Amino acid sequence: MADIDYQKEKVSFWRMFFFFWLTTIIGLIAFLFNKFDRLSETKLILINITLIILIIFLLLTSIKLKKEIEKLKDL
């Protein structure tokens, strides 16, 4: 496999993770809006912590994706 093909696969892999995290965040926010009245305070705190962790994962994935795209430009 040529280097450029390998790099393209890495970019598509990280792009998939980026959209996975983004979809998970949107789904969790939608769940929160639908069930907000029925959730206990403990569950709301756990959902907020989970959202913060997912946002951190999203940011780290986007940084890694940007680096991989820059490597692709060099090839």
N, C-alpha and C positions, 0 to 999 in steps of 0.2 A: 504494500500500500504506500502510495506516495505521501510525502510529508503534508502536502496541502490537503489531501483527503482525510488524513488522520486529524489534522487541526479542525477541519470542518465538522467532523464527528464530535470532537470535544466541544465545539461551539454549540452544536445542536443539543448535546447532552446537558450543558449548563442552561441553555434556553428552556429546555423541558423542565428543569428544576425551578427556574425562575417562575414560569407560569403555574407550576404545581403549587408553589408557596403562595402566589397571588390568588389563585382559585381557592385555596384553603382559607386564606384571610377573608375573602369575600363571603365564603360560605359560613364562616364563624360569625361574622358580623350580621349576616341575614338571620342566622339562628338566634343571635342575641336580640335582634329586633322583634322576632316572632314570639319568643318565650320570656321576654324581660320581666313581665309582671309575675310570672310563676316561679322564677328562680330565686333561690335563697342567696343571702349575701356571700356565703362561702363559695357558691358556684359562680357568682358574678366575679368575685376576686380571682378565682382560678381561670375563668375565661379571659379576664384582662391580662393576667400573667402570660397565658398562652398566646394571646395576640401580640404582646411585646416580644416574646421569643420568636414568633413567626415573622414579625417585621424585621428582627435582627437577622434571621436566616435569609429573608428576602434581600436585605441590603448586602450581606456577605456574598450571596449568589450573584447579585448584579455586579459587584466589584470584580469577582472572579470571571464573570462573563465578559466584562469590558476588557480585562487583561487578555483573555483568550482571543477576542476579536482583534486586539492590537497585534498579537502574534501572527494572526492570519494575514494582516496587512503587510507584515514584513516578508511573508513568503511570496 
